[in-house]
Amino acid sequence: MRRGRWRWIAIAALLCVPALVPVLSIVAAFAAPDLDIWRHLAQHILPQVVPNTLKLVVGVALLSGVLGTSLAWLTAMCEFPGRRFFDWALLLPLAIPTYVLAFVAVGFLDFAGPLQSWLRAVFGSSAWFPPIRSTGGTIVVMSLALYPYVYLLARSAFLTQGRRALEAARTLGLSAAAGAWRVALPMARPWIAGGIALVGMETLADFGAVSVFNYDTFTTAIYRVWSGLFSMSAALQLSGVLLLFVVIALLIERRSRAGARFASSRDASREAPRMSLSPARQVAALAFVSLVFLLAFALPVLQLAHWAVARAASDFDARYFGFVARSLVLAGGGAALIVVASLLLAYIGRREPHRCTRILVRLATMGYAIPGTVLAIGLLVPVIVLNNTLQEALRSWLGPAAPTIMLHGTLFTVLLAYAARFLAVGFNPVESGLHRVTRSIDEAAISLGVTGAALLRKVHAPLLRTSLATAATLVFVDIMKEMPITLIARPFGWETLAVRVFEMTAEGEWERAALPAVAIVLTGLIPVAMLTRRGAYVA
């Protein structure tokens, strides 16, 4: 056993705590189930939220899969007017959180919104428009927000596997449609399945959008049980059911990609010509991608800007500086904490490449698969228990003079939940950057007497400046957009931009929610700009 090995493994184990505590809290809640609580859940909550959640996940996954795959096929494999613009523009909806797109859609398309009001003014009171607050409306809007996950991976698959494979299929007598169905799509299946799995996970974890639509799912039920019934046990046990859904989704995704291995032909793809479309099909392709872009990004942003400008004079005041400052404090503090943790975890994985370390890394980064609502409550309950235990101990020792401690409802709990949720976001770019640092650099530093923490501080950290900056940016943006953790675990009165959006949409004040939403969307554009600057979508 090398000297100091256990110290590094102990640090890795400590970094697993934020993600493990919620899971252990839920398991502990199931160890002693309250039958009265389960009777209440079985009679009044589960019969509604289980089918609602299943319909939403399946519907959003299927529609996002169809949209993302078809758009990826058109931009990667075909030539039509405007293709170069749509290559990267179809990623822009990633900048808009699902809850922002949801309240824009409801505010514009609901019965009292401008569109239906105009229809009634023109065609009379008999004018009909499909209800946006419905299962179908929720599925469509969330799919428009989440399809870029499938588009991103499917397009990469189509480009990487190469258009030569499709040409080879056509030389064997297959038509373009048959070649796409029997060759290109099966080869891209692992990537498409991965994108659909991400969409499913995001749908399961969503809280803000379903709240806007008044569509009851597990996340909204957990929040209502926590904030309305004040029942920690019921909230934890509902969280356990949702966590079971997450595990099933992960197992399905792993099984769908099991055994899939395909060769890459990236260089051939660059040389192969794109498929030529007839003039009519070029028009159809342009119309399709333009419609998706308009519905998913352009029109919502224009509506947001219109509302924000209209309300800025009356609604913008000193409070907004507080919203922005608190959002920046949480995002900046969370990003700093997670980047340091990511650097330590990646370094430990490199220094101690053993099975035990790999397991610890997986455990530490598994929080990204756990919904924010579950993480927040799963962390908050043990923190409250710990707080009460310490308070009782102090009172028994010091009597009435014992100071009052308050661990819950503090930034400590919020940052701990952020670390559990977003460590994977920071870890991946740091680990990728560390892979590019050759072992010979480590050996040279060690020969000069630089080892252990000094090696990390003096050699690896300076070489990883770009990766650390990328990790910090991605985590910062994710925290700025994050809603359920901040809403549940924040200190009393600690309002951020995302919390302000939730409060305004809960009251149906769509126009007043636009001002903080614009700031969130502008922040969300940063990672999209980073992707396009790297040239990932130049074909």
C-alpha positions in Angstrom: 0.0 0.0 0.0 1.6 3.3 -1.1 2.1 5.9 1.5 -0.8 8.4 1.6 -3.1 6.3 -0.5 -5.8 6.0 2.2 -5.8 9.7 2.6 -6.7 10.3 -1.0 -9.3 7.5 -0.9 -10.8 9.1 2.3 -11.1 12.4 0.4 -12.9 10.7 -2.5 -15.3 9.0 0.0 -16.0 12.4 1.6 -16.9 13.8 -1.8 -19.5 11.0 -2.1 -21.4 12.2 1.0 -23.6 14.9 -0.7 -24.9 12.4 -3.2 -25.2 9.4 -0.8 -27.0 11.2 2.1 -30.3 11.7 0.2 -30.3 8.1 -1.0 -29.6 6.8 2.5 -32.3 9.1 3.9 -34.9 7.7 1.6 -33.8 4.1 2.4 -34.1 4.9 6.1 -37.6 6.3 5.6 -38.6 3.0 3.9 -37.1 1.0 6.7 -39.9 2.1 9.0 -42.9 3.0 6.7 -45.9 4.8 8.2 -49.0 2.9 7.1 -51.2 5.9 7.6 -49.0 7.9 5.2 -49.0 5.1 2.6 -52.8 4.9 2.8 -53.0 8.6 2.2 -50.5 8.4 -0.7 -52.2 5.4 -2.3 -55.7 7.0 -2.1 -55.1 10.6 -3.0 -51.7 11.1 -4.6 -50.2 8.1 -6.4 -53.3 7.3 -8.6 -52.9 10.7 -10.2 -49.1 11.3 -10.2 -48.0 7.9 -11.4 -50.0 7.9 -14.7 -49.3 11.6 -15.2 -45.6 11.1 -14.8 -45.5 8.0 -17.1 -47.5 9.8 -19.8 -45.3 12.8 -19.6 -42.0 10.9 -19.7 -43.0 8.7 -22.6 -44.6 11.5 -24.6 -41.7 13.9 -24.2 -39.1 11.2 -24.8 -40.8 10.1 -28.0 -41.5 13.5 -29.4 -38.1 14.8 -28.5 -36.6 11.7 -30.1 -38.5 12.3 -33.3 -37.7 16.0 -33.4 -34.0 15.7 -32.5 -33.3 12.8 -34.8 -35.1 14.2 -37.8 -33.4 17.6 -37.4 -30.0 16.0 -36.9 -30.5 14.0 -40.1 -31.4 17.0 -42.1 -28.5 19.2 -40.9 -25.9 16.4 -41.0 -26.8 14.5 -44.1 -28.8 16.8 -46.4 -28.2 20.1 -48.2 -30.8 22.8 -48.2 -30.9 26.6 -47.9 -30.0 27.9 -44.5 -28.5 24.6 -43.3 -25.3 26.2 -42.0 -27.3 28.6 -39.8 -29.6 25.9 -38.4 -26.6 23.6 -37.7 -25.9 25.7 -34.5 -29.2 27.7 -34.2 -31.2 24.5 -33.4 -29.1 24.3 -30.2 -30.2 27.7 -28.9 -33.3 26.3 -27.1 -30.8 24.8 -24.6 -30.5 28.4 -23.2 -34.1 28.6 -22.2 -35.1 26.6 -19.1 -38.2 24.5 -19.5 -40.1 26.5 -16.9 -39.4 29.7 -18.9 -40.6 28.2 -22.2 -43.6 26.9 -20.3 -44.8 30.2 -18.8 -44.2 32.0 -22.1 -46.4 29.3 -23.9 -49.1 29.5 -21.2 -49.1 33.3 -21.1 -49.4 33.6 -24.9 -51.6 30.6 -25.7 -53.9 30.3 -22.7 -57.6 31.3 -22.8 -56.8 34.9 -21.6 -53.7 35.2 -23.6 -53.2 37.4 -26.7 -53.7 34.7 -29.3 -57.0 33.3 -28.1 -58.2 36.8 -27.3 -57.5 37.9 -30.9 -59.2 34.7 -32.2 -62.4 35.5 -30.3 -62.3 39.1 -31.4 -62.1 38.0 -35.1 -64.2 34.9 -35.2 -66.5 35.4 -32.2 -66.8 33.5 -28.9 -67.1 30.2 -30.8 -63.5 30.3 -31.8 -61.7 27.2 -30.6 -58.0 26.6 -29.7 -56.5 23.5 -28.2 -55.9 23.9 -24.5 -52.3 24.5 -23.6 -52.8 23.4 -20.0 -53.2 19.8 -20.9 -51.2 16.6 -21.2 -50.6 17.2 -24.9 -49.7 20.9 -24.4 -47.2 20.0 -21.6 -45.6 17.3 -23.8 -45.2 19.6 -26.8 -43.7 22.5 -24.9 -41.3 20.3 -22.9 -40.2 18.5 -26.1 -39.4 21.8 -27.8 -37.2 22.7 -24.8 -35.5 19.3 -24.5 -35.1 18.0 -28.1 -31.5 19.6 -28.4 -30.2 16.7 -26.1 -31.2 14.2 -28.8 -30.2 16.6 -31.7 -26.7 17.1 -30.2 -25.9 13.4 -29.9 -27.7 12.2 -33.0 -26.0 14.8 -35.2 -22.6 13.8 -33.8 -23.5 10.2 -34.6 -24.5 10.9 -38.2 -21.3 12.9 -38.8 -19.0 10.5 -37.1 -20.3 7.3 -38.7 -20.0 9.0 -42.1 -22.1 9.5 -45.1 -20.0 6.9 -46.9 -22.0 4.2 -45.0 -25.2 5.5 -46.6 -23.6 5.6 -50.0 -22.4 2.0 -49.6 -26.0 1.0 -48.8 -27.2 2.7 -51.9 -24.6 0.9 -54.1 -26.1 -2.3 -52.7 -29.5 -1.4 -54.2 -31.1 0.3 -51.2 -33.0 3.6 -51.7 -32.1 6.6 -49.7 -35.1 6.0 -47.4 -34.3 2.3 -47.0 -30.6 3.1 -46.4 -31.5 5.6 -43.7 -33.8 3.2 -42.0 -31.7 0.1 -42.3 -28.2 1.5 -42.0 -27.9 5.0 -40.7 -30.5 4.9 -37.9 -29.3 1.5 -36.5 -25.7 2.7 -36.4 -26.8 5.9 -34.6 -29.1 4.1 -32.2 -26.7 4.2 -29.1 -26.3 8.0 -29.4 -30.0 8.5 -30.0 -30.9 6.3 -27.1 -28.5 8.2 -24.9 -30.1 11.5 -25.9 -33.6 10.1 -25.3 -32.5 8.9 -21.9 -31.2 12.3 -21.0 -34.6 13.8 -22.0 -36.4 11.2 -19.9 -34.2 12.0 -16.9 -34.8 15.8 -17.3 -38.5 15.2 -17.6 -38.6 13.1 -14.4 -36.7 15.8 -12.6 -38.6 18.7 -13.9 -40.4 20.9 -11.4 -40.8 24.4 -12.8 -42.5 23.6 -16.1 -45.1 21.1 -14.7 -45.9 23.7 -11.9 -46.7 26.3 -14.6 -49.0 23.9 -16.4 -50.6 22.7 -13.1 -49.7 19.2 -14.2 -49.3 17.0 -11.2 -46.2 14.8 -11.2 -44.0 13.3 -8.5 -41.9 16.5 -8.2 -44.9 18.8 -7.6 -46.5 16.2 -5.3 -43.3 16.0 -3.2 -43.1 19.8 -3.0 -46.8 20.0 -1.9 -46.4 17.3 0.7 -43.3 19.0 2.1 -44.5 22.6 2.0 -48.3 22.0 2.5 -48.6 19.0 4.7 -45.2 19.5 6.5 -44.7 15.8 6.4 -41.0 14.8 6.1 -41.8 11.1 6.1 -44.3 11.4 3.3 -42.0 13.6 1.2 -39.1 11.1 1.7 -41.2 8.1 0.7 -42.6 9.8 -2.3 -39.1 10.7 -3.2 -38.2 7.0 -3.0 -40.9 6.1 -5.5 -39.6 8.8 -7.9 -36.0 7.5 -7.3 -37.2 4.0 -8.3 -38.5 5.5 -11.6 -35.0 7.1 -12.2 -33.3 3.7 -11.6 -35.6 2.0 -14.0 -35.0 4.7 -16.6 -31.2 4.2 -16.2 -31.5 0.4 -16.5 -33.6 0.7 -19.7 -31.1 3.1 -21.2 -28.1 0.9 -20.3 -29.9 -2.2 -21.8 -30.9 -0.3 -25.0 -27.2 0.4 -25.7 -25.8 -3.0 -24.5 -23.4 -4.6 -26.9 -23.6 -1.8 -29.5 -20.2 -1.2 -31.0 -19.7 0.7 -34.2 -16.7 1.9 -36.1 -16.1 5.6 -36.9 -15.4 7.0 -40.3 -15.1 10.6 -39.5 -12.5 11.4 -42.2 -14.6 9.8 -44.9 -17.6 11.8 -43.8 -15.8 15.0 -44.4 -15.1 14.1 -48.0 -18.5 12.6 -48.8 -21.1 14.8 -50.4 -24.4 15.6 -48.7 -27.6 14.1 -50.0 -29.2 16.3 -52.7 -32.8 17.1 -52.2 -35.3 18.1 -54.9 -36.5 21.7 -54.8 -39.8 20.7 -53.2 -38.0 18.7 -50.5 -35.6 21.5 -49.9 -38.5 23.9 -49.2 -40.1 21.3 -46.9 -36.8 20.8 -45.0 -36.4 24.5 -44.6 -40.0 25.0 -43.5 -39.7 22.2 -40.9 -36.4 23.4 -39.3 -37.6 27.0 -39.4 -40.9 26.1 -37.6 -39.1 24.2 -34.8 -36.6 27.1 -34.4 -39.4 29.7 -34.3 -41.5 27.8 -31.8 -38.6 26.6 -29.6 -36.5 29.8 -29.5 -37.2 32.8 -31.7 -40.8 33.5 -30.8 -40.5 32.8 -27.0 -37.5 35.1 -26.8 -39.3 37.9 -28.7 -42.3 37.5 -26.4 -40.1 37.6 -23.3 -38.4 40.7 -24.6 -41.7 42.4 -25.3 -43.0 41.6 -21.8 -39.8 42.6 -20.1 -39.7 46.0 -21.9 -43.4 46.6 -21.1 -42.9 45.9 -17.4 -39.4 47.3 -16.9 -40.5 50.8 -16.1 -43.0 49.8 -13.4 -41.5 46.5 -12.1 -37.7 47.1 -12.2 -36.5 48.5 -8.8 -33.8 48.0 -6.2 -35.1 44.5 -5.4 -33.8 43.2 -8.7 -30.3 44.1 -7.7 -30.8 41.8 -4.7 -32.2 39.0 -6.9 -29.2 39.2 -9.2 -26.7 39.5 -6.3 -28.1 36.5 -4.5 -28.2 34.5 -7.7 -24.5 35.4 -8.4 -23.5 34.5 -4.9 -25.1 31.0 -5.1 -23.9 30.4 -8.6 -20.4 31.7 -8.0 -20.0 29.9 -4.6 -21.5 26.7 -6.0 -19.2 26.8 -9.0 -16.1 27.4 -6.9 -16.9 24.6 -4.5 -17.8 22.1 -7.3 -14.7 22.9 -9.4 -12.4 22.3 -6.4 -14.2 19.1 -5.7 -14.0 18.0 -9.4 -10.3 18.7 -9.5 -9.7 16.6 -6.4 -11.9 13.8 -7.6 -10.3 13.7 -11.1 -6.8 13.8 -9.6 -7.6 11.0 -7.2 -9.0 8.9 -10.0 -5.7 9.5 -11.9 -3.5 8.9 -8.9 -5.3 5.8 -7.6 -6.7 4.0 -10.7 -8.3 1.1 -8.8 -11.7 -0.4 -8.7 -12.4 1.2 -5.3 -11.6 4.6 -6.6 -13.7 4.1 -9.7 -16.7 3.1 -7.6 -16.2 6.2 -5.4 -16.1 8.5 -8.5 -19.3 6.9 -9.8 -21.0 7.4 -6.4 -19.9 11.0 -6.1 -21.2 12.0 -9.6 -24.4 10.0 -9.5 -26.4 13.0 -8.2 -26.9 14.4 -11.6 -29.4 11.5 -12.3 -31.3 12.4 -9.1 -34.1 15.0 -9.4 -33.3 18.3 -7.6 -36.5 18.0 -5.5 -35.4 14.6 -4.1 -31.8 15.8 -3.4 -33.1 18.9 -1.6 -35.5 17.0 0.7 -33.2 14.0 1.1 -30.4 16.4 2.4 -32.6 18.7 4.3 -34.2 16.0 6.5 -30.9 14.6 7.9 -29.6 18.2 8.4 -32.7 19.0 10.4 -32.3 15.9 12.5 -28.6 16.7 13.0 -29.5 20.3 13.9 -32.1 19.1 16.5 -29.7 16.6 18.0 -26.9 19.1 18.4 -29.3 21.6 19.9 -30.6 19.1 22.5 -27.0 18.2 23.4 -26.1 21.9 23.9 -29.1 22.5 26.0 -28.3 19.4 28.2 -24.8 20.7 28.7 -25.3 24.5 29.0 -28.9 24.7 30.0 -30.9 27.9 29.1 -27.7 29.7 28.1 -27.2 27.3 25.2 -26.9 29.2 21.9 -29.4 28.5 19.1 -27.9 26.8 16.1 -29.5 26.7 12.6 -27.9 24.4 10.1 -31.0 24.0 7.9 -32.3 26.9 5.9 -28.7 28.2 5.4 -26.4 28.5 2.4 -24.6 25.4 3.7 -27.5 23.1 2.8 -28.1 24.8 -0.5 -24.4 24.5 -1.6 -24.3 20.9 -0.4 -27.3 20.1 -2.6 -25.7 21.9 -5.5 -22.5 19.8 -5.0 -24.6 16.6 -5.1 -26.5 17.7 -8.2 -23.9 19.3 -10.4 -20.6 17.6 -9.5 -20.9 15.5 -12.6 -21.2 18.7 -14.7 -17.9 20.0 -13.4 -16.1 16.7 -13.2 -16.5 15.6 -16.8 -14.5 18.6 -18.4 -11.9 18.4 -15.7 -11.4 14.7 -16.1 -11.2 15.1 -19.9 -8.6 17.8 -19.5 -6.6 15.7 -17.1 -6.5 12.8 -19.7 -4.6 15.2 -22.0 -1.8 15.7 -19.4 0.7 12.9 -20.2 2.2 10.7 -17.6 5.6 11.9 -18.6 4.8 15.3 -17.1 3.9 13.7 -13.8 7.2 11.6 -13.9 9.3 14.7 -14.6 7.6 16.6 -11.7 8.1 13.7 -9.3 11.8 13.4 -10.3 12.1 17.1 -9.2 10.5 16.3 -5.8 7.0 17.6 -6.6 4.5 15.0 -5.4 1.1 14.6 -3.8 -0.9 17.8 -3.3 2.0 19.9 -4.6 1.9 18.0 -7.9 -1.8 18.9 -8.1 -1.3 22.5 -7.2 1.8 23.4 -9.1 1.5 21.2 -12.2 -2.0 19.9 -12.9 -4.0 22.9 -11.9 -2.1 25.4 -14.1 -2.3 23.0 -17.1 -6.0 22.6 -16.6 -6.9 26.3 -16.6 -9.1 26.0 -19.7 -10.9 22.8 -18.4 -11.4 24.4 -15.0 -12.8 27.5 -16.6 -15.2 25.4 -18.7 -16.3 23.4 -15.7 -16.9 26.6 -13.7 -18.9 28.2 -16.5 -21.1 25.1 -17.1 -21.8 24.7 -13.3 -22.4 28.5 -12.9 -25.0 28.5 -15.7 -26.8 25.3 -14.4 -27.0 26.8 -10.9 -28.4 30.1 -12.3 -31.2 28.2 -14.0 -31.8 25.7 -11.1 -35.1 26.0 -9.3 -36.3 23.2 -7.0 -33.1 23.0 -4.8 -33.0 26.7 -4.3 -36.7 26.9 -3.6 -36.7 24.2 -1.0 -33.4 24.6 0.7 -32.8 28.4 0.6 -32.6 30.6 3.7 -35.9 32.4 4.5 -36.4 35.4 2.2 -33.5 34.5 0.0 -35.0 35.2 -3.4 -33.0 34.6 -6.6 -34.0 35.1 -10.2 -35.3 31.6 -10.5 -37.3 31.9 -7.3 -38.7 35.2 -8.6 -39.9 33.5 -11.8 -41.6 30.7 -9.7 -43.4 33.2 -7.5 -44.6 35.3 -10.4 -45.8 32.3 -12.4 -47.5 30.8 -9.4 -49.6 34.0 -9.3 -50.2 34.0 -13.1 -48.1 37.2 -13.5 -46.5 36.1 -16.8 -45.3 39.6 -17.8 -43.7 40.2 -14.4 -41.8 36.9 -14.6 -40.3 38.0 -17.9 -37.7 40.3 -16.5 -35.8 37.8 -14.4 -36.3 35.2 -17.1 -34.5 37.3 -19.6 -31.5 37.4 -17.4 -31.6 33.6 -17.0 -31.8 33.1 -20.7 -28.9 35.4 -21.4 -26.8 33.5 -19.0 -27.9 30.2 -20.6 -26.6 31.4 -23.9 -23.0 31.1 -22.6 -22.5 27.3 -22.9 -24.2 27.3 -26.4 -21.8 30.0 -27.5 -18.9 27.9 -26.1 -20.0 25.0 -28.2 -20.3 26.9 -31.4 -16.9 28.7 -30.8 -15.2 25.3 -30.6 -16.4 24.6 -34.1 -18.5 21.6 -33.2 -21.2 22.5 -35.7 -19.2 23.7 -38.6 -19.7 21.1 -41.4 
